[in-house]
Each structure stands twice: as C-alpha cells, then as structure tokens.
Amino acid sequence: MNIKIVKNKYINALFILMLFSAIVHMLIIFYFALVSGDLYIVNYFNILDLDLFYPNIFNSFTGNIFSIFFTAGLYLIILKNNKIE
C-alpha cells in the first residue's frame, strides 16, 4: 500500500490507521442501520457521539435533517479547501 497523506512516515501510518478505522466503523454503522431499520443511527451527530453531551437533542426528524445539511456543508467546505497537487 502506497498512500501518502503527509511526509512523516509515522504520522502517515497513524492517519492511514485512523482512516481505515473510520471506514470500518462507518460500514458497521450503515450495515446495522439497514438491518435494524433505525436510520437515526447514521445521524452524523450520533456518529460523533455528541449525544453524550446533549442526550436526544439530535434524535428527531429535525435533527436528522440538520445532520444531513451539516454533513453536506462540511463536505463542501473540505472539497473547496482541499488543494490536490
């Protein structure tokens, strides 16, 4: 595997480990959401565990809509600011 995120090989290995773990985590969450039929599981704020600070504040239809817009907005900000060389 030859993925280079940063120049330092130790930090690069750490970032690859974090990315791999996040991908596996998301696959497990999506699978569980499909099997259980509970779409609140894929709410971005639940994935970030913000419900530990604000229990059930985002577990509503409005919270899910806000989660979708927040995630899409965050993606667009990252996309706009990511300069691929």
Rosetta constraint file for C-alpha pairs under 8 A:
AtomPair CA 3 CA 16 HARMONIC 7.79 0.50
AtomPair CA 4 CA 12 HARMONIC 6.59 0.50
AtomPair CA 5 CA 12 HARMONIC 5.82 0.50
AtomPair CA 5 CA 15 HARMONIC 7.43 0.50
AtomPair CA 5 CA 16 HARMONIC 7.99 0.50
AtomPair CA 6 CA 11 HARMONIC 7.07 0.50
AtomPair CA 6 CA 12 HARMONIC 5.41 0.50
AtomPair CA 7 CA 12 HARMONIC 6.96 0.50
AtomPair CA 8 CA 12 HARMONIC 5.93 0.50
AtomPair CA 9 CA 13 HARMONIC 6.03 0.50
AtomPair CA 10 CA 14 HARMONIC 6.33 0.50
AtomPair CA 11 CA 15 HARMONIC 6.16 0.50
AtomPair CA 12 CA 16 HARMONIC 6.19 0.50
AtomPair CA 13 CA 17 HARMONIC 6.16 0.50
AtomPair CA 14 CA 18 HARMONIC 6.19 0.50
AtomPair CA 15 CA 19 HARMONIC 6.05 0.50
AtomPair CA 16 CA 20 HARMONIC 6.02 0.50
AtomPair CA 17 CA 21 HARMONIC 6.07 0.50
AtomPair CA 18 CA 22 HARMONIC 6.08 0.50
AtomPair CA 19 CA 23 HARMONIC 6.17 0.50
AtomPair CA 20 CA 24 HARMONIC 6.27 0.50
AtomPair CA 21 CA 25 HARMONIC 6.02 0.50
AtomPair CA 22 CA 26 HARMONIC 6.10 0.50
AtomPair CA 23 CA 27 HARMONIC 6.21 0.50
AtomPair CA 24 CA 28 HARMONIC 6.23 0.50
AtomPair CA 25 CA 29 HARMONIC 6.24 0.50
AtomPair CA 26 CA 30 HARMONIC 6.08 0.50
AtomPair CA 27 CA 31 HARMONIC 6.05 0.50
AtomPair CA 28 CA 32 HARMONIC 6.08 0.50
AtomPair CA 29 CA 33 HARMONIC 6.05 0.50
AtomPair CA 29 CA 41 HARMONIC 6.89 0.50
AtomPair CA 29 CA 42 HARMONIC 6.66 0.50
AtomPair CA 30 CA 34 HARMONIC 6.19 0.50
AtomPair CA 30 CA 42 HARMONIC 6.70 0.50
AtomPair CA 31 CA 35 HARMONIC 6.16 0.50
AtomPair CA 32 CA 36 HARMONIC 5.85 0.50
AtomPair CA 32 CA 37 HARMONIC 7.97 0.50
AtomPair CA 33 CA 37 HARMONIC 5.44 0.50
AtomPair CA 33 CA 38 HARMONIC 5.22 0.50
AtomPair CA 33 CA 39 HARMONIC 5.60 0.50
AtomPair CA 33 CA 40 HARMONIC 7.88 0.50
AtomPair CA 33 CA 41 HARMONIC 5.97 0.50
AtomPair CA 33 CA 42 HARMONIC 6.87 0.50
AtomPair CA 34 CA 38 HARMONIC 7.24 0.50
AtomPair CA 34 CA 39 HARMONIC 7.69 0.50
AtomPair CA 39 CA 43 HARMONIC 7.29 0.50
AtomPair CA 40 CA 46 HARMONIC 7.80 0.50
AtomPair CA 40 CA 59 HARMONIC 6.40 0.50
AtomPair CA 40 CA 60 HARMONIC 7.89 0.50
AtomPair CA 40 CA 64 HARMONIC 7.05 0.50
AtomPair CA 41 CA 46 HARMONIC 6.63 0.50
AtomPair CA 41 CA 47 HARMONIC 7.38 0.50
AtomPair CA 42 CA 46 HARMONIC 7.10 0.50
AtomPair CA 42 CA 47 HARMONIC 6.67 0.50
AtomPair CA 43 CA 47 HARMONIC 6.37 0.50
AtomPair CA 43 CA 58 HARMONIC 7.94 0.50
AtomPair CA 43 CA 59 HARMONIC 7.95 0.50
AtomPair CA 43 CA 63 HARMONIC 8.00 0.50
AtomPair CA 43 CA 64 HARMONIC 5.83 0.50
AtomPair CA 43 CA 67 HARMONIC 6.02 0.50
AtomPair CA 43 CA 68 HARMONIC 7.66 0.50
AtomPair CA 44 CA 48 HARMONIC 6.29 0.50
AtomPair CA 44 CA 67 HARMONIC 5.63 0.50
AtomPair CA 44 CA 68 HARMONIC 7.52 0.50
AtomPair CA 44 CA 71 HARMONIC 6.93 0.50
AtomPair CA 45 CA 49 HARMONIC 6.22 0.50
AtomPair CA 45 CA 50 HARMONIC 5.51 0.50
AtomPair CA 45 CA 51 HARMONIC 7.11 0.50
AtomPair CA 45 CA 58 HARMONIC 6.89 0.50
AtomPair CA 45 CA 67 HARMONIC 6.56 0.50
AtomPair CA 46 CA 50 HARMONIC 5.97 0.50
AtomPair CA 46 CA 51 HARMONIC 5.96 0.50
AtomPair CA 46 CA 58 HARMONIC 7.59 0.50
AtomPair CA 49 CA 53 HARMONIC 7.97 0.50
AtomPair CA 50 CA 54 HARMONIC 6.22 0.50
AtomPair CA 50 CA 55 HARMONIC 7.82 0.50
AtomPair CA 51 CA 55 HARMONIC 4.45 0.50
AtomPair CA 51 CA 56 HARMONIC 6.19 0.50
AtomPair CA 51 CA 57 HARMONIC 7.13 0.50
AtomPair CA 51 CA 58 HARMONIC 7.37 0.50
AtomPair CA 56 CA 60 HARMONIC 7.78 0.50
AtomPair CA 57 CA 63 HARMONIC 7.23 0.50
AtomPair CA 58 CA 62 HARMONIC 7.58 0.50
AtomPair CA 58 CA 63 HARMONIC 4.24 0.50
AtomPair CA 58 CA 64 HARMONIC 6.74 0.50
AtomPair CA 59 CA 63 HARMONIC 5.83 0.50
AtomPair CA 59 CA 64 HARMONIC 6.95 0.50
AtomPair CA 60 CA 64 HARMONIC 6.18 0.50
AtomPair CA 61 CA 65 HARMONIC 6.30 0.50
AtomPair CA 62 CA 66 HARMONIC 6.11 0.50
AtomPair CA 63 CA 67 HARMONIC 5.99 0.50
AtomPair CA 64 CA 68 HARMONIC 6.24 0.50
AtomPair CA 65 CA 69 HARMONIC 6.38 0.50
AtomPair CA 66 CA 70 HARMONIC 5.93 0.50
AtomPair CA 67 CA 71 HARMONIC 5.98 0.50
AtomPair CA 68 CA 72 HARMONIC 6.09 0.50
AtomPair CA 69 CA 73 HARMONIC 5.95 0.50
AtomPair CA 70 CA 74 HARMONIC 6.05 0.50
AtomPair CA 71 CA 75 HARMONIC 6.10 0.50
AtomPair CA 72 CA 76 HARMONIC 6.22 0.50
AtomPair CA 73 CA 77 HARMONIC 6.20 0.50
AtomPair CA 74 CA 78 HARMONIC 6.21 0.50
AtomPair CA 75 CA 79 HARMONIC 6.01 0.50
AtomPair CA 76 CA 80 HARMONIC 5.99 0.50
AtomPair CA 77 CA 81 HARMONIC 6.13 0.50
AtomPair CA 78 CA 82 HARMONIC 5.82 0.50
